[in-house]
Every structure is written in C-alpha cells, then in structure tokens.
Amino acid sequence: MIQFTNKLIIMVAAILTISMISAQSTIAQDDGSVTGLSAPSEVQTFSSAFDTFVESDPQGFGVYDERDSSTFSPGEAITLYIEPVGFEYGTTAEEGDESLNTINFSADFIISDTEGNVLTGQQGLPVSEIISHHQNKEVFIPFTISQTTPFPVGDYVITYTIHDSNSGNSFDIVKEISISEE
C-alpha cells in the first residue's frame, strides 16, 4: 500500500482474479471470427472494451449484476468488472513440448480526492494467469477494492491501471465514486 497524505490514511486491500468464459465458447472464437467482441485482438489497442461497477463477484464473462450507481457505503467493497481487449498472448511449453497460450495481467490503482491529491494506492498487483490450449478472447477481470478501514464520507476518484505483461502495454480506467451514509 502507498500512503501519500498525513491528513487521511485509507487502508485498502485489492483482490484481483482473471476469469474466462467456458472452454466451449472460447474454442469457437479460436478461428479469429468475431463473436461478442468488436474486432479480433490483433487489430485492437489494449484497452477496456467494457467496465462497470457490480454488486458482487461476477460469475463469468458477461455474467454480473450491474450496480445502478457509483455511491458506496463506508466499509463496502468496491468491485469493478473489466473486459480487456487487444492483449497479446505469450507461450509456454508444457508436457510433451506442447505450446500453450498464456494471458498475464497485473494492475495498479490510485485513490485521489476530487482536487487530484493522491490519498492511497497499490502497484504491481498480480492478476491470475490463464494458461490455455486456445487463444481465449472473452476474459474479464473482477477488480475488488476492500475498505479495510471505512473511507470517510466524500467524493473520490479511482484510477485503475491494467498492464498486459506479454506486450508491455497498459491502459487506465478513471472512475468517480462517492462514499455516503445514505
């Protein structure tokens, strides 16, 4: 955790995992045809195709309960559902020298006040790696920030940064949130 202010110390913990849709659906995408995404990853810039706050941990790609606001209670978990596109695949040799595909991300986040003063953050958070026989395209990252010490009531800006370890590329998602007792 990084702490940048002597006025306010916010304790947070981030939980990150990467998930993919069932193998049956991803096999159909291996031929480069577009199903559910706007274009094959090789012509996309590494970015978020879609992101939204959700009520609880997503159950799969596109399987989530979207939150209707960006207002959270003190102490409530803040979960952002992210669908990255344009990432690159790595390879690894497993048993029998069969080459497998890897998808590997890491993440950072910074929480600021509305004037841009950085309050806290974390860098280099690992995201679970996918190792697959196929070049899976439908992956998602559920990014949860837990308020281990409840945030004070107020308005904040969270800057999420997702890094593609295979390409070295990154993108930011900036979200404004409010913490309210109501």
Summary of the structure (lengths in Angstrom):
residues: 182
radius of gyration: 17.6
end to end distance: 28.4
largest distance: 58.7
contacts: 538
relative contact order: 0.30
helix: 7%
strand: 49%
